[in-house]
């Protein structure tokens, strides 16, 4: 299977969890009807994004939201990357992405590794670590099409993570993420293109749709980038579904034309993995 269709859902997230779950399920169904085989939802798809919301909306896994994801994957017969939700476990909170197969079974849980703690004077200050704990493992899963590496939002800024995924055989990297109106226009597309070119992989990002009335305004512009660094599909700020045909023969051709994998100087430098959780 050299080609498959990826669908990225840019969901308009509200403060009503039941509405978010219902809308997400309907959009997954629509994505599958348009040929999507792997469907990607945004970061914090079931709740508003913000440190004041994480504890209020947090769930155990499995729980209400993951049950809806399981049912959505099964009814649409897709691999569903369930964006992320606030997870409660053992008195701690995590920003967690679950992945479900076409049979509805959960095949992976990725907890956001790098917490979003930034302070840009006069523009934005945000400290996820005030309420969240970090995950401690890489996360990959297999599909009949290719191996997929998972990160969440701020994880994308860390080139080492993407490099490890690529070296472990991932050909598609997915990042549910909610960049904001400061970092979004500056870095969102640039980081995706950088990760794609560095590692000769496809990169897909899923943002919530922009809500100008929210306390945290997401940039939107969910995207898919090919291994040449070209943006092959991109949303605007509003709720939408974007599609991209992932061509693994094209990826192989790029890697043959510019064989950086074989040209790496492992005798001079290396990036190593200490812990992973593969589906």
Buried (B, 14 or more C-beta within 10 A) or exposed (E): EEEBBBBBBBBBBBEEBEEBBEBBBEBBBBBBEEEBBBBBBBBBBBBBBBBEBBEEBBBEBEBEBBEBBBBBBBBBEBBBBBBBBBBBBEEEBBBBBBBBBBEBEBBBBBBBBBBBEBEEEEEBEBEBEEBBBBBEBBBBBBBEBBBBBBBBBBBBBBBEBBBBBBBBEBBBBBBBBBBBBBBBEEBBBEBBBBBBBBBBBBBBBBBBBBBEEBEBBBBBBBBBBBBBBEBBBBBEBEBBBBBBBBBBEBBBEBBEEEEEEEEBEEEEEEEEBEEBBBB
